[in-house]
Amino acid sequence: MERSAWVYILLTAVTTLLGLWVDNREYTDRYIRGGREYGSPCGCDRQQARNRIAAAAVYCLLAGVSACRIAVGNDYWVYRDNFKLIAQGRHVSSEPGFNYIVKWIQLLFGYDNYLPVFAFFSLVTVFFFVKALHDQGSCFAFSLYLLMTGGYYFNSLNSVRYYLALAAALYAMKYVLRAEYGKFILWILAGALFHKSILLTIPVYLAARFLAAARLKKWHYAAGGVFAATLIFGQSLYREIIFYFYPYYRDSMFDNGRLSIVNIMKCVCVLVLCGICYGRSLKDDLQNRFYFFLNIFGLTVFCCGSFIPEASRVGYYMMISQVFLIPRLLMQMKKGWFAGICSVGVAAAFGIFFLLLLKKMYAVDVRLLPYLNWIFD
């Protein structure tokens, strides 16, 4: 393994260890309920102060590695070329919010000064990731470990706009759980200024929230079956809708019809864990059920949505909820040898996936390794 890969390995290890200082199990329910509005003040006691200091340290490390990169990611120089086109007032396919921010930063720092642009979006993306984990992750360290080893953070060094939207969607989940749908939609609309695919989360997250709160009846299962059938028999219609918004994806390298076996297996394994924990953790827990239905939606996309170009970008909006669901299920299991085996098994599985991911990062179409930064390289 090439030397700079140790930057990612050490970053994952150090931030996870720092995450162990964050003990927010007593506070996440109040953060999600909305604090004072529900009669449970979310002031700042000593433990919360420790939590915020540790989370801030995690943020600084993650943001620093991301913001200081140079020539990392297969689309790094493509973005640089787009920055120049935006500054020149020429047409680019990116959303207006992204274009205005890029133009504003280049006005401040100068034409073709692309490092501050990448740094700005790194700082914002990592903030939403860490803030979401702080407010919703009952086991911050475990959720952070899953975020890192699952590849979400490292992939954000690539596909800048998409991962900013994904981080914003992860943060906005708490407003769906609070039933503060207006705030949720406003956050999603703000995210759509940078990547319009995030608009998909409005019907998906609201549907998951509805199903989580409902007692499922036969018509719910029938409706789900009909929707799954449309993904199989109505693919041409869905493709026309997709290509209306993303015409450059038609017959591109991304329009390859491939299934992601790894993502399917991830979703299936989480569903097996949900089945084991159903009576204790899933049956009457709104938050767990919300994440559970998002996982089902993600599995449906990965199994039936191979006709979607870059289907993983659709599925990740749902699948990323695993960083909250898995730690909650494991924490709520009855203490004993079986719970220990499940926890070790999950940690080992994601660790192995991370090592395989590191190897893949050298591929020409990924290029997240070798890691270079403008301070030392």
C-alpha positions, 0 to 999 in steps of 0.5 A: 500500500502506497504511503499516503494511504496511511493519511486516510487510515490514521485519520479514520483511527484518530477521529474515531478515538476522538469520537469516543469522548462524545457521549451524547446518548442522553441528548440526541432524543432531545436534539431530535425532539427540538429541545425547549419546544418539547419541555426538555431544555438543551442547554450546555452542561459539562458533558455537552461542553466535552461533546462539542469540544471533541466534535469540533476537534473531529471537524477540524481534522476532517475539514483540514484533510479535505480542504488542503487537498490538491489534485485528489479525485478524478474530477478535480481538474474538471471542477477547476476548468468549470470554475474558470468557465463560471468566472468568465460567465459562460454556461456550465451544467452546475446549479446556480447556488454553486455557480454564484458561490464559485464566482464570489470566491474568485472575486475575493481571491482572484481568477483561477484561484481554485484552492479556496473554492475547494476549501470552502465546499470542504468546510461546509460539507464536513460541517453538515456531516459532523453536525448531523452525527452530533445531533442524531448519532446516539453513539457518535464514535460508531456512527463516525466510524461507519461514515468513514469506513463506508466511504462517504467522507472520502468520496466527498473529496470527489463529486463536490456538489453531490456530497454537499447535498448528501451531507445536507440531506443527512443533517435535514433528517432530524426535521423529518423526525420532528415533523417540522416539514417546512424546515426540512423542505427549506433545507432541501431546497437550499441543497438543491441550489448545489445539486438538484438530485437532493429534491428526491429526498422530499417524497422519499423521506416523507414517505419513510416518516409516514410509514414509520408512524403508521400501523402497516396494513395490506394496502401499504404492502400493495402500494409498495409492490406496485411501486416496485413493479413500476421500477421494472416495467416503467423504466422508459418513463423514469429514464425520460424523467431523469434525462430531462434533468440530466440530459448529459447522462444519456448513453454516457459512461454512467448509463451502464445498467450495472447492479451494485452487489456490495450496496445490495449486500449492505442493505440486506445485512442491515435488514437481517440485523433489523429482523433480529432486533425487531421486538426490542428496537424496531417495533415501536421506535419511530426513529429506528423505523424511519431509518429502517424504511429508508434502508428498504427504499435504498435496497429497492433502488439498488435491486430494481434501479440499475437503469438509473445512471449513477444509481448509487447517488440515488440510493446513498440518500437512503442508505446513509441512514445506516450510520444512525440505524446500526449503532442504535440497534446494537446499543439497544440489544440485550447485553451479552455474548451475542450483542458483542459478536454482532458489534465486532462483526459489524466493525470488522465488516466495515473495516474490511470494506474500508481496506478494499475501498482504499485499494480501489481509490487508486483506479483511474476513474476514482483517483482519491489516492495518492493523497496530495495537499498544497502544504507539503506537495 
